[in-house]
């Protein structure tokens, strides 16, 4: 039925955000840790934190996650105060609750109780308008592991260059 109220509301509605918009990544994480499993988790945020994230401001440098009494938490992640915020602003570094399924929390807690495993944030992003964090169960690399990874990356880069140079000569 044309002109109904539901039709007019849908026409005037603001379009929902689609896709994924990355706000911050932890580039050192893949260098310092061997990534075992990754999980996508929602975050419980205040309004000014969301506005600050939408402005593209966050740092995962010292961040870590942990399981405490059956709940997942993200700590030491720096989301700066919103510049236009007033007394309602949030503290930049605070504990933030992560939203995961109970089975995922149990699986993660069993894994982190094993020796050497930790829970680190890899990136913060918006997925269809909702703030998400990608966390990983990871094991710390030793210094020789880091050197070996760098050497492998350098060898691959050199072989790719040699292959492309041969292709260019053949043309």
C-alpha positions in Angstrom: 0.0 0.0 0.0 1.7 3.2 -1.2 2.2 6.0 1.3 2.3 3.7 4.4 4.3 4.8 7.4 6.8 1.9 7.2 7.6 2.6 3.6 8.3 6.3 4.3 10.5 5.4 7.2 12.6 3.1 5.1 13.0 5.7 2.4 14.2 8.4 4.8 16.5 6.0 6.8 20.2 6.7 6.9 22.1 4.0 4.9 23.9 1.5 7.0 27.6 1.3 6.8 28.8 -1.7 4.8 32.1 -3.5 4.6 35.2 -3.3 6.8 37.1 -0.2 7.8 40.4 -0.8 9.6 41.1 1.7 12.4 44.4 0.3 13.9 46.7 -2.7 13.4 49.4 -4.2 15.5 52.1 -4.8 12.9 54.7 -5.8 15.5 52.5 -8.7 16.6 53.3 -11.0 13.7 57.0 -10.2 14.1 57.1 -11.0 17.8 54.6 -13.9 18.0 53.7 -17.1 16.2 49.9 -16.7 15.6 48.0 -19.9 16.4 44.3 -19.0 16.2 42.4 -15.7 15.6 39.0 -14.7 16.8 36.7 -11.7 16.1 35.2 -10.1 19.2 32.9 -7.2 19.8 33.8 -4.5 22.3 31.8 -2.8 25.0 32.6 0.9 24.3 31.3 4.3 25.5 30.0 6.8 23.0 33.1 9.0 23.0 35.3 5.9 22.4 33.3 5.0 19.3 33.6 8.6 18.0 37.3 8.6 18.5 37.6 5.2 16.7 35.5 6.5 13.8 38.1 9.4 13.5 40.7 6.7 13.1 42.5 7.2 16.3 43.7 4.1 18.3 47.0 2.3 19.2 47.4 -1.4 19.9 51.1 -1.2 20.7 51.0 -2.3 24.4 47.6 -4.0 24.3 46.8 -7.5 25.5 43.7 -9.5 26.3 43.0 -11.9 29.1 40.2 -14.2 30.5 39.0 -13.4 34.0 36.1 -15.2 35.7 34.6 -16.4 32.4 34.8 -13.1 30.7 37.3 -11.8 28.1 38.9 -8.4 28.6 41.1 -6.1 26.5 43.6 -3.9 28.4 46.2 -1.3 27.8 44.8 -0.4 24.3 45.0 3.4 23.8 41.9 5.1 22.4 42.5 8.8 22.9 39.9 11.1 24.3 37.4 12.5 21.8 38.4 16.1 21.0 34.9 17.4 21.1 34.0 15.5 24.2 33.2 17.2 27.5 33.0 15.7 31.0 31.6 12.5 29.4 35.0 11.6 27.9 36.5 8.3 28.7 40.0 7.4 30.1 42.3 6.6 27.2 43.6 3.3 28.6 41.1 1.3 30.5 39.8 -2.3 30.6 37.3 -3.0 27.9 35.0 -6.1 27.9 35.2 -8.3 24.8 32.0 -10.0 23.5 32.7 -13.6 22.6 30.7 -16.8 22.6 31.0 -18.9 25.8 32.6 -21.8 23.9 35.2 -19.5 22.4 36.1 -18.1 25.8 36.5 -21.6 27.2 38.6 -22.7 24.3 40.8 -19.6 24.6 41.2 -20.0 28.3 42.3 -23.6 28.0 44.8 -22.6 25.3 46.3 -19.7 27.3 46.7 -21.8 30.5 49.2 -23.9 28.5 52.7 -22.7 28.8 53.9 -19.8 26.7 50.6 -18.8 25.1 49.1 -15.3 25.3 46.2 -13.3 23.9 47.0 -10.3 21.8 45.0 -7.8 19.7 45.9 -7.8 16.0 43.5 -5.0 14.7 40.6 -2.9 15.5 38.1 -2.3 12.7 34.4 -1.5 12.0 32.5 -4.4 10.4 29.1 -3.2 9.0 29.2 -0.2 11.4 30.1 -2.2 14.6 33.5 -1.9 16.3 35.3 -5.2 16.4 38.7 -6.4 17.5 40.7 -9.3 16.1 42.5 -11.1 18.8 44.9 -14.0 18.5 46.2 -16.8 20.6 49.9 -16.5 20.1 53.2 -17.9 21.4 56.2 -15.6 21.8 59.1 -16.0 19.3 62.6 -16.4 20.4 65.3 -14.0 18.9 66.6 -16.7 16.5 63.0 -17.3 15.2 62.7 -13.6 14.4 66.0 -13.6 12.5 65.0 -16.8 10.6 61.6 -15.2 9.6 63.4 -12.1 8.3 65.9 -14.3 6.4 63.1 -16.3 4.8 61.3 -13.2 3.8 64.4 -11.7 2.3 65.2 -14.9 0.4 61.6 -15.0 -1.0 61.9 -11.4 -2.1 65.2 -12.1 -3.9 63.9 -15.1 -5.7 60.8 -13.2 -6.8 63.1 -10.4 -8.2 65.2 -13.0 -10.1 62.1 -14.7 -11.6 60.6 -11.3 -12.7 64.0 -10.3 -14.2 64.1 -13.6 -16.2 60.5 -12.9 -17.4 61.5 -9.4 -18.5 64.5 -10.8 -20.5 62.3 -13.3 -22.2 59.9 -10.7 -23.6 
